[in-house]
Amino acid sequence: MNNTELQSRLLDWYDQNKRNMPWRGCGDPYKIWVSEIMLQQTRVDQATPYFERFMEHFPTVHDLAQADQQEVLKVWEGLGYYSRARHLHAASKLVVNEFDGKVPDNWEDINKLKGVGPYTAAAVLSIAFQKKHAVMDGNVIRVLSRYFGIEDNVRTTKTKNIIQEYADELISEERPGDFNQALMELGATLCTPSSPECEVCPLQKNCVAFKTLRTEEIPYKSKKKKRPHHQIGVGIIMNKEEEVLIALRPNDAMLGGLWEFPGGKQNEDEEMPDTVRRELKEELDVDVAVKKPFMKLDHAYSHFKITMHAYLCEIQKGTPKPKSSQEVRWISIDELDDYPFPKANRKLTEKLMNLNRGQQELEI
């Protein structure tokens, strides 16, 4: 199968089988850019409702640029990888101020946007502007490594560069955006990591992995390092007015710009209430009485896992200061829903609000 036949087969399949997505076929570079940022680390079905909500709040790049970061993070809340939202917000300001409100249509300028790397640049330029830049994501790597029978470790830069060369050579001149989307669509729907549907694949005829019965072995990925697991102690501090204390994480930190209940990692041979007392002293310069457990929950991030132990606390000495955060704030329990929180902390806020709505006293 030569390149022209491969393109034809793949594009014909795509035209008949592509999934309906709110950004697909819209022709709006802003919407395509936002969708590609959201699709980093996130599946289509997960991203779709967030995309629709985001567009309701920020229908144009001007709306996004004029918004407050807290508003942007609140709309993004739950989608995770919050640096994407902060970078997208910062980049929207650059688009408005430096590029007259138009998403750049060339490689040099679009790579000036915060949060845009080679994949996102290639996707936006090809889909929005029909520029011939081949994308390479996990789906493309899987399809092409199987098609060409590439057995090397696809986690290595060397192997990725080889696959990128194949993608650059194969991409359609007339329909580069559709070709990129077709390859990704094929990987997402038919050429899946396990049990691929080879019988209906348009590229089956010349697929090396299919012909040699190695679709379960290709692509080869070396094992990821085991993710560390941390025990986290968190203090839910309440005052006599039944307000709760929250802290704003630094913008340059993980989960930056989000609010949280203060706390941190448990040290070796440390009891969890002692962790909470120590962390609140270090972060807020206050001495607290750790009254009773409130909630325990598990949460997984991309590179580590946590078990969070939240305790109801009361200040015995000192006035809270933002020693490790941008700001600390006392708010009512009803107001918790107005602030953007990380997912693990959001579970704590939901329990607090549910108890409050049920008019159950949070005695400490």
C-alpha positions in Angstrom: 0.0 0.0 0.0 1.6 3.3 -1.1 1.1 6.6 0.7 -1.7 7.7 -1.6 -3.7 4.6 -1.0 -3.2 4.7 2.7 -4.4 8.3 2.8 -7.4 7.4 0.7 -8.4 4.4 2.8 -7.9 6.2 6.1 -9.8 9.4 5.0 -12.7 7.4 3.5 -13.0 5.5 6.8 -12.8 8.7 8.8 -15.5 10.4 6.7 -17.9 7.5 7.4 -17.0 6.8 11.0 -15.8 9.9 12.8 -17.4 10.7 16.1 -19.4 13.8 16.6 -17.5 16.3 18.8 -18.6 19.9 19.5 -15.3 21.3 18.2 -15.0 19.1 15.2 -15.7 20.8 11.9 -16.4 24.2 13.6 -13.6 25.9 11.7 -13.0 28.2 14.8 -9.2 28.3 15.7 -10.0 29.4 19.2 -12.4 26.5 19.9 -10.0 24.0 18.3 -7.1 25.4 20.4 -9.2 25.1 23.6 -10.2 21.6 22.7 -6.7 20.4 22.1 -5.5 21.9 25.4 -8.4 20.0 27.2 -7.6 16.8 25.4 -4.0 16.7 26.8 -4.2 13.9 29.3 -8.0 13.7 29.0 -10.3 11.4 27.0 -12.8 12.9 24.6 -15.9 11.8 26.6 -14.4 13.3 29.7 -13.5 16.6 28.1 -16.7 17.2 26.1 -18.9 18.5 28.9 -16.1 20.7 30.2 -15.5 22.1 26.7 -19.2 23.0 26.4 -19.3 24.6 29.8 -16.0 26.5 29.1 -17.5 27.9 25.8 -20.6 29.0 27.6 -18.5 31.1 29.9 -15.8 32.2 27.5 -17.2 32.0 23.9 -14.3 34.1 22.5 -10.6 34.5 23.2 -11.4 38.1 24.3 -13.9 36.8 26.9 -11.2 34.4 28.2 -8.5 37.1 28.3 -10.7 39.5 30.2 -11.7 36.9 32.8 -10.3 36.6 36.3 -8.0 33.6 36.9 -10.2 32.3 39.7 -13.2 32.3 37.4 -11.3 30.3 34.8 -10.2 27.8 37.3 -13.7 27.4 38.7 -15.1 26.6 35.3 -12.2 24.2 34.7 -12.7 22.6 38.2 -12.8 18.8 38.0 -11.0 18.5 34.7 -7.6 18.3 36.4 -4.1 19.2 35.3 -4.9 22.8 36.3 -1.7 24.3 34.8 -3.4 23.8 31.5 -6.1 26.3 32.5 -3.6 28.8 33.9 -1.4 28.6 30.8 -4.5 28.8 28.5 -5.6 31.9 30.3 -2.2 33.5 30.1 -1.9 32.6 26.4 -5.3 34.1 25.6 -4.0 37.5 26.9 -1.0 37.2 24.5 -3.3 36.3 21.6 -5.4 39.4 22.3 -2.5 41.8 23.0 0.1 40.6 20.5 -1.9 38.8 17.8 -4.9 41.0 17.5 -7.2 38.4 19.0 -6.4 35.8 16.4 -4.9 32.4 17.2 -1.5 32.3 15.3 -1.5 30.4 12.1 2.3 29.6 11.9 4.7 27.4 13.8 6.9 30.1 15.2 4.1 32.3 16.7 1.8 29.5 18.0 4.7 28.0 19.9 5.0 31.3 21.8 1.7 30.5 23.5 2.1 29.2 27.1 1.1 25.5 27.3 1.5 24.9 23.5 4.1 22.2 22.6 4.8 20.4 19.4 1.7 18.2 19.5 -0.8 21.0 20.2 0.9 23.3 17.7 0.7 20.6 15.0 -2.9 19.8 15.8 -4.2 23.4 15.8 -2.2 24.4 12.7 -3.4 21.4 10.7 -7.0 21.3 11.9 -7.7 25.0 12.0 -5.5 26.2 9.2 -4.9 23.1 7.0 -1.1 23.4 7.5 0.9 20.3 6.9 2.1 19.4 10.4 1.8 15.8 11.5 0.7 15.2 15.1 2.0 12.4 17.3 0.0 11.4 20.4 -0.5 8.0 22.1 -3.0 6.9 19.5 -0.8 7.8 16.5 2.2 6.1 18.1 0.1 2.9 18.6 -1.3 2.9 15.0 2.0 3.6 13.3 4.1 1.3 15.4 1.7 -1.6 14.7 1.4 -0.7 11.0 5.2 -0.5 10.5 6.0 -3.3 13.0 8.2 -1.0 15.2 9.2 -3.2 18.2 11.4 -0.7 20.0 10.4 1.0 23.3 8.0 3.8 22.4 8.8 5.6 25.6 12.2 6.6 24.2 12.9 9.8 22.3 14.7 7.8 19.5 11.6 5.7 18.8 9.3 8.6 18.9 11.4 10.5 16.4 11.3 7.5 14.1 7.4 7.4 14.3 7.3 11.2 13.8 9.3 10.8 10.6 6.7 8.2 9.3 3.9 10.5 10.3 5.5 13.4 8.4 5.9 11.3 5.3 2.4 10.0 5.4 0.3 13.1 6.1 -2.1 14.2 3.4 -1.2 17.4 1.4 -4.9 18.2 0.7 -6.4 17.3 4.0 -3.7 17.4 6.7 -6.2 18.2 9.6 -8.5 15.4 8.7 -5.6 13.0 8.2 -4.3 13.8 11.7 -7.7 13.4 13.2 -8.3 10.2 11.3 -5.1 8.6 12.7 -6.0 9.6 16.2 -9.6 8.5 15.7 -8.4 5.1 14.4 -6.3 4.6 17.5 -9.0 5.7 19.9 -11.8 3.5 18.4 -10.3 0.5 16.5 -6.6 0.3 17.1 -7.0 0.2 20.9 -4.3 -0.9 23.3 -5.9 -4.3 23.9 -8.3 -6.4 21.7 -8.1 -4.1 18.6 -10.8 -4.5 16.0 -8.4 -5.4 13.2 -11.2 -7.0 11.1 -12.7 -3.6 10.3 -9.5 -1.6 10.2 -8.9 0.3 6.9 -5.1 -0.3 7.3 -5.3 -4.0 8.0 -4.0 -5.0 4.5 -0.4 -3.9 5.2 -0.3 -3.8 9.0 2.8 -5.7 10.1 1.5 -6.3 13.6 -1.7 -7.8 12.3 0.0 -10.0 9.7 2.5 -11.3 12.3 -0.1 -11.7 15.1 1.7 -9.2 17.3 -1.0 -6.6 18.0 -0.9 -7.4 21.7 2.9 -7.0 21.8 3.2 -3.8 19.8 3.7 -1.1 20.8 6.3 -2.1 23.4 6.4 0.2 26.4 8.8 -0.1 29.3 7.2 -0.3 32.6 6.5 3.0 34.4 8.1 3.5 37.8 5.8 2.7 40.7 4.0 5.8 41.9 4.9 6.7 45.5 2.1 6.9 48.0 2.0 9.7 50.5 -0.1 10.1 53.7 -1.4 13.6 54.0 -2.7 15.4 57.1 -5.2 18.2 56.6 -6.8 20.6 59.0 -10.3 21.9 58.7 -10.1 24.9 61.0 -13.4 26.4 62.1 -14.0 29.6 64.2 -16.9 30.6 66.5 -18.8 32.2 63.6 -18.8 28.7 62.0 -16.5 29.9 59.2 -13.8 27.7 57.8 -10.3 28.6 56.8 -9.0 28.0 53.3 -5.7 28.8 51.7 -4.8 29.8 48.1 -2.0 27.7 46.6 0.9 29.6 44.9 0.5 29.9 41.1 3.9 28.3 40.5 3.0 25.2 42.6 1.2 22.1 41.6 -2.6 22.9 41.6 -1.6 26.5 41.7 -4.4 29.1 41.9 -6.7 26.6 43.6 -7.9 26.8 47.2 -7.3 24.1 49.8 -7.5 23.2 53.4 -4.0 23.6 54.7 -1.9 20.5 55.5 0.9 18.3 54.2 2.9 15.1 54.2 3.2 12.9 57.2 6.8 12.4 58.4 8.2 8.9 59.2 7.2 7.7 62.7 4.8 10.6 63.1 1.2 10.2 64.3 -1.3 11.9 61.9 -2.7 14.4 64.5 0.9 15.5 65.0 1.3 15.9 61.3 -1.7 18.2 61.2 -0.4 20.3 64.1 3.1 20.6 62.6 1.9 21.4 59.1 -0.6 24.1 60.3 2.1 25.7 62.4 4.5 25.7 59.5 2.0 26.9 56.9 -0.1 29.3 59.1 2.0 30.1 62.2 -0.8 28.9 64.5 -1.1 26.4 67.3 -4.2 24.2 66.8 -6.1 21.6 68.8 -6.8 18.6 66.6 -10.3 17.7 67.8 -11.5 14.7 65.8 -11.3 12.9 62.4 -13.6 14.3 59.7 -12.9 12.3 56.6 -10.3 9.9 55.0 -10.0 9.5 51.3 -7.7 8.2 48.6 -6.7 10.1 45.4 -4.4 9.5 42.5 -2.4 12.1 40.7 -0.3 11.4 37.5 3.0 10.7 39.4 1.9 9.8 42.9 -1.0 8.7 45.1 -2.2 10.1 48.4 -4.4 9.1 51.3 -5.8 12.3 52.9 -6.7 12.4 56.5 -8.8 15.4 57.4 -9.4 16.6 61.0 -11.6 19.2 62.5 -9.3 21.7 64.3 -9.5 24.8 66.5 -7.0 27.5 66.8 -5.5 27.8 70.3 -2.9 30.4 69.7 -2.0 32.8 66.9 -3.6 34.5 63.9 -3.4 32.6 60.5 -0.8 34.0 58.1 -0.2 32.9 54.5 3.3 31.6 55.1 3.1 28.9 52.4 0.2 30.3 50.3 -0.8 33.4 48.4 -3.7 34.1 50.8 -5.8 32.7 53.6 -9.4 33.4 54.0 -12.3 32.7 56.4 -15.5 31.9 54.6 -18.9 30.4 55.4 -19.5 26.8 54.6 -22.1 27.9 52.0 -19.5 29.9 50.2 -17.2 26.8 49.6 -19.0 26.1 46.3 -17.9 29.5 45.0 -14.2 28.7 45.1 -12.1 26.4 42.8 -10.7 23.4 44.8 -8.7 20.4 43.7 -10.7 17.2 43.4 -9.6 15.7 46.7 -10.3 18.9 48.7 -13.6 19.2 46.8 -14.8 15.9 48.4 -14.2 17.6 51.8 -16.2 20.7 50.8 -19.1 18.6 49.6 -19.3 16.7 52.9 -19.1 20.0 54.8 -21.8 21.5 52.7 -24.1 18.4 52.9 -23.8 18.4 56.7 -24.5 22.1 56.8 -27.5 21.8 54.6 -28.8 19.0 56.8 -28.4 21.5 59.6 -26.1 19.1 61.5 -23.7 21.0 63.7 -20.1 20.5 63.0 -19.1 20.3 66.7 -15.4 20.4 67.3 
